[in-house]
Amino acid sequence: MSDNPCIFEDTCERCLKADISCAWCTDKLYEMRYRCLNHSQLLEFGCHPDHIYENEPKLHILANSDVHDYVSANSQAIQVQPQRVYLKLVKSHTQRLKLTYRPARNDPLDLYVLMDLTWTMRDDRETLVQLGADLATTLSNLTSNYRLGFGSFADKPEMPMIMPELRENPCAAEHDICEPTYGYRHHLPLTENIQAFVRSVEASKVTGNLDNLEGGLDALMQVLVCSEEIGWKDQARKVIILVTDGFMHFAGDGLLAGITQRNDKKCHLNEHGEYLGSLQYDYPSLEEIYRELLKRKISVIFAVTEKVITTYREMSNLMKEISNVELLKADSSNILELIKKGYGRFIKRTQFSDNSPDFIKLDYETDCGGQFESLRKRNYCNDVRLGDIVEFYINITLMGAPKNGVYVQKIRVEESTLSEVMEIEVEIQKPCPCEEVAEPNHEYGRFQCSDNGYLQCGMCQCEAGWTGTFCNCPTDLVNATTQEAIENLCRPPSNSKFFEDKYPICSNHGECDCGLCYCFPDFDGKYCECPACDIECDPQRADCICGECVCKYGWSGNHCNCEDSSDGCIAPNGEICSGSGTCQCGNCLCEAPYRGRFCEIGSGSENKLCAFYEPCVSCLIEQKTGVNTCENFDEICSSAERHERFTTSFITEEINADIRCLVRLTNSDGMKCDYYFTYQSLGPAENYLLIQLTNCEPINLASVITFISLTTFILGFFVILFIWFCIRIKDAREYARFEDEQNKSVLMESPLYKDPVRRYEVPKELNGKPSNPFL
């Protein structure tokens, strides 16, 4: 008990923190010194069940629909399981929760094309128009449930981003005409109509600016925050592909144009899709873009040319769970391939995050669907294919109590690019309620504390000048000069048989409190020197003296569970263990090679009880078959010791038992007949015999001869019939082969032979006409 993690804790709060199994007894009538034990120990020592306060972690699954693919708008895909969980958390105790993720096939896709339409990108717009039909094919191979949107951007229409004299036609320097510079223009909300997308791209106009830095982040922020205008769906996988060949302006660059107001991350599109805040708000920072992408579950693909790809990869590395960079050809001819590749990479990567408060810790573990041999601490996986199941194990630990006093929390575990979540409803176990209210004037509490303190949570809180478990030890007795003397009162005397050198306080099995030993459970004695007796030490058979069972008269054995009487070893033949063993604790201990309850079975077929029962069985069989009468039944069919008659029964089926005894008798016809029986002895006065009767009658020779003759005749007839049938089949086959050979034979004729018969035919022209030589 000294290694019990609970026993040394003296307050309810410390008790519950010590171990998950610890419980605290608040019962004022509880007389045991130790109030911090496990639940069963407190009940055993008399604590009322209603006054036991313990750790009660709980976990219930509230919503657990199976993951499945997208079917229709009324049957959305489910990719995270379970969906809702209830947890009751206990401080410092970790609970484990399994989250299953499966990327769904045919999941809805919202793809918004955000294109740089400055002068250097004029050919790319034409390419996108030409690839319109192929774009539909590409997207349908990814998912049949997709929508497309389109927008374009350039830069802030102000010095030094443009030349003032070229404000109306920024392409004049290139001897061409184009649109005035604009920040961002939203052309087409998300739609399933591919032709509308192509027409929108075709109708868009190229513009220009002065430097090689574009306002792409301005445009990207508006695409993120203008949810209604763009038409984002909550249940869709949302992707933006940003197409450009230039670098980006970042937060602070607006100062160059005299713009000082920070980007407010709000939508500023008019009814025509024009961004109205281009000259009012600064560019957003990359961090602001990143936070909006995470918040709105939108992924971005940067499709950029080779000269700027390094910069964009550095940007993407700062937000790699929701962004990707692909190399764009000079004329954007590979944009369909980039869409397919970028979407595939987003599908293959999954990452989970949560909004847990700082006092609740969540750790993730996974093997990424068997990619690793064991679980690894990570909240993400790569190379996850559609339909694959990935399991994350989330370890949830309560680190402390909430400072705001709110003991009910809601935690959302979210996939970084999907709107699906697992919601965890958390209830935090409150501190011990008994510590909140003290009762200094409670009469029974003061009595328990020797009237020198009061009870709080079942423990005495001593007044000044008193100490000890029950406040019965004045503090002037525990100063440095008398402490050793008080401890010596808790040591065993010098003649103790348990210790030879310096005697431990309370034999290391208890605590010394004001000169008295208070023993741990399972120990007893003035100095806690005696272990508790084994639970098998029955007080009706033995006395427990300092941890040892001392048997009462008539009992023996380690646990005093053996009667000194040998009645249980007396075999039905009156011998103790059949003379082949010794009686110990009412059971026979057999000598080799004997076995059986009474050591009656020897080597080979020797069985002393079979021989003992044989006269009785023989007499009963002879009487049953009418060979003889069993006149001395009472004498031979009763036990040798108590003369109790055996209980007998007859059966006709075969005996199925480990022990079978044989009796061989001669019947009235002079035939030797074998009979089997088995026995069961439950004591000297309870013996059961089960006897198998067999049919032992002389053979009827006439019947046997008749049967053999008839059988031989029938078998011979069928053999002859079978041979005749085989001969007929063989003859038929031979005749058929003969006829076949005759039909195939060719008549041989001499080459000198000529047929004497001549044949003539009348020409068809003369056939049927009169012969007239003058005509």
Number of C-alpha atoms within 10 A of each C-alpha: 14 14 7 14 17 25 21 18 19 18 17 26 17 16 26 25 18 18 18 20 17 26 28 30 29 26 18 17 14 17 13 15 16 23 30 29 27 22 19 12 15 23 14 9 16 14 23 16 14 9 16 18 19 22 22 12 17 13 15 12 13 14 14 13 13 14 19 17 18 19 12 12 10 7 10 16 24 21 27 26 20 23 22 17 19 17 20 19 25 26 22 17 16 18 18 14 16 15 18 16 22 24 24 21 18 19 22 24 22 24 26 25 21 25 25 29 29 28 18 17 21 16 15 21 20 15 15 21 18 14 16 18 13 12 20 19 12 14 20 13 10 18 14 15 17 21 24 23 26 25 25 25 29 28 30 26 23 21 14 15 22 19 16 13 9 16 18 16 20 27 22 14 9 8 9 10 14 17 17 19 27 24 21 31 24 23 20 21 20 21 19 15 13 16 14 15 23 18 13 16 23 14 11 16 15 24 25 29 27 19 13 14 16 27 24 27 23 30 27 22 23 22 24 21 17 16 15 10 18 23 17 25 16 15 16 22 22 23 25 23 26 23 25 26 25 21 18 19 21 18 19 15 15 25 12 12 15 14 17 17 14 15 19 14 17 12 18 15 18 12 8 9 17 16 21 16 19 23 19 15 18 25 29 25 17 16 12 15 18 19 12 16 23 17 13 18 22 24 26 24 23 24 26 25 20 13 11 15 20 13 12 18 17 12 16 20 13 13 19 15 18 23 24 23 23 22 17 21 15 15 17 23 17 16 22 19 14 20 23 15 15 22 22 16 17 22 18 15 18 24 16 20 15 15 12 16 13 11 14 21 15 21 14 21 18 23 18 24 19 12 14 10 9 10 17 14 13 16 18 18 18 14 16 21 18 15 15 14 16 21 19 25 21 21 16 20 19 22 16 14 17 17 8 6 8 11 15 13 15 15 17 18 21 19 22 24 25 22 18 20 22 20 19 21 19 19 18 21 18 15 14 18 12 14 14 9 9 13 12 14 12 11 12 14 23 21 14 22 23 18 17 22 24 26 24 20 25 26 24 22 23 22 14 11 12 21 23 18 21 24 25 18 19 15 14 13 16 19 10 9 10 12 14 11 13 17 20 18 18 25 24 21 12 12 8 11 9 12 14 9 7 9 17 15 19 26 22 16 22 22 20 21 19 22 19 18 23 23 26 22 20 15 20 20 17 15 25 26 23 19 17 17 19 14 8 11 20 16 14 9 19 19 17 15 13 16 18 17 22 20 22 13 11 12 17 19 14 13 19 24 18 17 17 16 13 16 14 20 26 22 27 28 18 16 14 20 28 25 16 20 20 18 19 17 18 17 18 24 20 21 14 11 11 20 19 15 19 28 26 21 21 16 10 7 10 13 20 18 20 21 15 16 23 19 14 21 24 16 19 21 21 17 14 14 13 11 14 14 14 16 11 10 16 14 13 20 24 22 23 18 14 11 16 17 18 22 14 15 11 14 12 10 10 12 15 8 9 6 15 16 18 15 17 12 15 13 17 15 10 10 12 11 14 15 19 18 24 20 19 12 16 12 14 21 18 15 19 16 19 18 24 18 18 14 9 16 12 11 8 8 9 8 9 10 11 11 11 10 11 11 11 11 11 10 12 12 10 11 12 11 11 11 10 12 11 11 11 10 10 11 11 11 11 11 11 10 11 11 10 11 10 9 8 7 8 7 4 6 7 6 6 5 7 7 5 6 5 5 5 5 6 8 7 8 7 9 9 8 8 7 8 6 5 4 4
